[in-house]
Structures are given as structure tokens and as C-alpha cells.
Amino acid sequence: MAVPTRNSRTMKTLGSARCFFVTAKTSMGRALLQTERNALLLIAVIRSYARAGKFEVHDFVVMPNHLHLLMTVGSEMTIEKAVQLVKGGFSYRLKKETGYDGEVWQRGFSEVRVMDSEHRGDCQEYIAHNPVKAGLVSSPEAFPFCYRPLAMQKAAGAKARQ
């Protein structure tokens, strides 16, 4: 199986903070992420690395067989390392917590460097409407495994506790 071509060059990816739109696919297109347990586990992995300061998450959607992630990596991190953390962290936890013993991810990933706020907005629109386009829900707000609905739930929970 051929490794997908990469858009970034390691020598040029270190420096200041950079924003990327990343897509990672499951091995053989399996719908491994369609269960609530697996989707929430992947989200927990993403959030744990973001809380640890490894990268900043702007948006994401966990589809049944792939992940779209809009993220910024700092000067000390390459996009390759950031995606390796997410994919490797999820694979490790999935195998440890569920006993899954198959391949989790397709080799490699794709990324596009986001250069301005207009492009970032386009990426966020794509992420929000991906579940709608796939026929999983009728509106972006109805899909539970993406950044916006989860952020709204978290905010509503914080208000309720106050």
C-alpha cells in the first residue's frame, strides 16, 4: 500500500505556530469510530493532548471511519508528531480498554496548512457539514461527535452547576 503524499516538509514545519486541517482515516475504511464509546475515547485523547499543551484544537469531527481536525501546533512541534500523538494515543487506549487487536489507522494522514482566517472558516464549515453531507444527521448541531455541540454541552453544564 502506498503512503499518501505529504504537503508539509519537516524542515519548513518548525518555527512559529502553524494551523493545519488534518484528515486521518481508519484502517481499510472500517467504521471503527461509529460507536459512542470509541468516538468519545478519541475525543478524550485529543482533549488530553490539548490540555497538556501539545497543540491547540480549534475544531474537529469524528466520523465513523475518519477524523477531521483543525489544530495549531507550536514552534516545538511538527504536524507529524501531533498527529502521531493522537493516532497512537487512541490506538493504545482502544486496545488497552476494549481489547481490540486489529489495525486502527491507515498509514499516514493528509494535512493542509491553513494560512488565513477565511481558509480557517472554510475548514470549520466543512467540518461542521461533513456529517450532514454523509447523511448521518440533518443539521450540524445534531451530530454529537464534533467540537461545537460538545463545547455547547460543556458550557451548559458549567452554567447549570453555578
C-alpha positions as CSV (number, residue, x, y, z in Angstrom):
1,M,0.0,0.0,0.0
2,A,1.4,3.4,-1.0
3,V,1.9,6.0,1.7
4,P,-0.1,9.2,0.9
5,T,2.0,12.1,-0.3
6,R,2.6,14.8,2.3
7,N,2.1,18.5,1.9
8,S,4.5,19.7,4.6
9,R,8.3,19.4,4.7
10,T,9.8,18.8,8.1
11,M,12.5,21.4,7.7
12,K,9.8,24.0,7.0
13,T,7.3,23.0,9.6
14,L,9.2,24.1,12.7
15,G,9.2,27.8,13.5
16,S,6.2,29.7,14.7
17,A,2.7,28.3,15.4
18,R,1.0,26.8,12.4
19,C,-2.6,25.9,11.8
20,F,-3.5,22.7,9.9
21,F,-6.6,20.9,8.6
22,V,-5.9,17.2,9.2
23,T,-7.7,14.1,8.0
24,A,-6.8,10.7,9.3
25,K,-8.6,7.5,8.1
26,T,-9.2,4.2,9.9
27,S,-7.6,1.1,8.5
28,M,-9.4,-0.2,5.5
29,G,-12.1,2.3,6.0
30,R,-13.6,0.3,8.9
31,A,-16.4,2.1,10.8
32,L,-14.4,1.8,13.9
33,L,-15.4,5.2,15.2
34,Q,-19.1,4.9,14.8
35,T,-19.8,3.7,18.3
36,E,-20.2,6.3,21.0
37,R,-17.6,4.6,23.2
38,N,-14.9,4.7,20.5
39,A,-15.8,8.2,19.3
40,L,-15.7,9.6,22.8
41,L,-12.5,7.8,23.5
42,L,-10.9,9.5,20.5
43,I,-12.2,12.9,21.7
44,A,-10.8,12.3,25.2
45,V,-7.4,11.6,23.7
46,I,-7.5,14.7,21.6
47,R,-8.6,16.8,24.6
48,S,-5.9,15.3,26.8
49,Y,-3.1,16.3,24.5
50,A,-4.6,19.8,24.0
51,R,-4.9,20.2,27.8
52,A,-1.2,19.1,28.1
53,G,-0.3,22.0,25.7
54,K,0.9,19.7,22.9
55,F,-1.3,21.6,20.4
56,E,-4.4,23.8,20.2
57,V,-7.7,22.4,18.9
58,H,-10.0,24.7,17.0
59,D,-12.5,22.2,15.6
60,F,-12.9,18.5,14.9
61,V,-15.4,15.9,13.8
62,V,-15.2,12.2,14.4
63,M,-16.8,10.4,11.5
64,P,-17.4,6.6,11.5
65,N,-14.3,5.9,9.5
66,H,-12.2,9.1,9.7
67,L,-11.3,12.2,11.7
68,H,-11.1,15.8,10.6
69,L,-9.1,18.0,13.0
70,L,-8.3,21.7,12.8
71,M,-5.4,22.3,15.0
72,T,-2.5,24.7,15.7
73,V,0.9,23.3,16.6
74,G,3.6,25.4,18.3
75,S,7.1,26.0,17.3
76,E,8.4,23.0,19.2
77,M,6.1,20.5,17.5
78,T,5.7,19.2,13.9
79,I,2.3,18.3,12.5
80,E,3.6,14.8,12.1
81,K,4.3,14.4,15.8
82,A,1.0,16.0,16.8
83,V,-1.0,13.5,14.6
84,Q,1.2,10.7,15.8
85,L,0.2,11.6,19.4
86,V,-3.5,11.5,18.5
87,K,-3.4,8.3,16.4
88,G,-1.0,6.5,18.7
89,G,-2.7,7.6,21.9
90,F,-6.1,6.5,20.6
91,S,-4.8,3.1,19.3
92,Y,-3.1,2.4,22.6
93,R,-6.2,3.2,24.7
94,L,-8.6,1.4,22.3
95,K,-6.5,-1.7,22.5
96,K,-6.0,-1.5,26.3
97,E,-9.6,-0.5,27.2
98,T,-11.5,-2.6,24.8
99,G,-9.2,-5.5,23.8
100,Y,-9.4,-4.5,20.1
101,D,-6.4,-6.2,18.4
102,G,-6.7,-5.1,14.8
103,E,-5.1,-2.2,12.9
104,V,-6.7,1.1,13.9
105,W,-5.5,3.7,11.4
106,Q,-4.5,3.8,7.8
107,R,-0.8,4.7,7.4
108,G,-0.2,8.4,7.1
109,F,-2.6,11.3,7.0
110,S,-3.4,14.3,5.0
111,E,-2.9,17.9,6.0
112,V,-3.4,21.3,4.6
113,R,-1.8,24.4,6.0
114,V,-4.4,27.0,6.9
115,M,-2.9,30.4,6.1
116,D,-5.7,32.9,7.0
117,S,-9.0,33.3,8.8
118,E,-11.0,32.9,5.6
119,H,-9.5,29.5,4.9
120,R,-9.9,28.6,8.6
121,G,-13.6,29.5,8.4
122,D,-14.0,27.3,5.2
123,C,-12.4,24.4,7.1
124,Q,-14.7,24.8,10.0
125,E,-17.7,24.9,7.7
126,Y,-16.5,21.7,6.0
127,I,-16.0,20.0,9.4
128,A,-19.5,21.1,10.6
129,H,-21.3,19.9,7.5
130,N,-19.4,16.6,7.0
131,P,-21.9,14.5,9.0
132,V,-24.8,16.2,7.1
133,K,-23.1,15.5,3.7
134,A,-22.6,11.9,4.8
135,G,-26.3,11.5,5.6
136,L,-25.7,10.9,9.3
137,V,-27.8,13.9,10.6
138,S,-30.0,16.6,9.1
139,S,-28.1,19.5,10.7
140,P,-24.6,20.1,12.0
141,E,-25.8,20.7,15.6
142,A,-27.4,17.2,15.7
143,F,-24.1,15.3,15.3
144,P,-22.7,14.6,18.8
145,F,-19.1,13.8,17.9
146,C,-17.8,17.2,16.9
147,Y,-16.4,20.3,18.6
148,R,-19.3,22.7,18.6
149,P,-22.0,20.6,20.2
150,L,-19.6,19.2,22.8
151,A,-18.4,22.8,23.6
152,M,-22.1,23.9,24.0
153,Q,-22.9,21.0,26.2
154,K,-19.8,21.7,28.4
155,A,-20.8,25.4,28.6
156,A,-24.4,24.5,29.5
157,G,-23.2,22.1,32.2
158,A,-21.0,24.8,33.7
159,K,-23.9,27.2,33.8
160,A,-26.1,24.6,35.4
161,R,-23.6,24.0,38.2
162,Q,-23.3,27.7,39.0
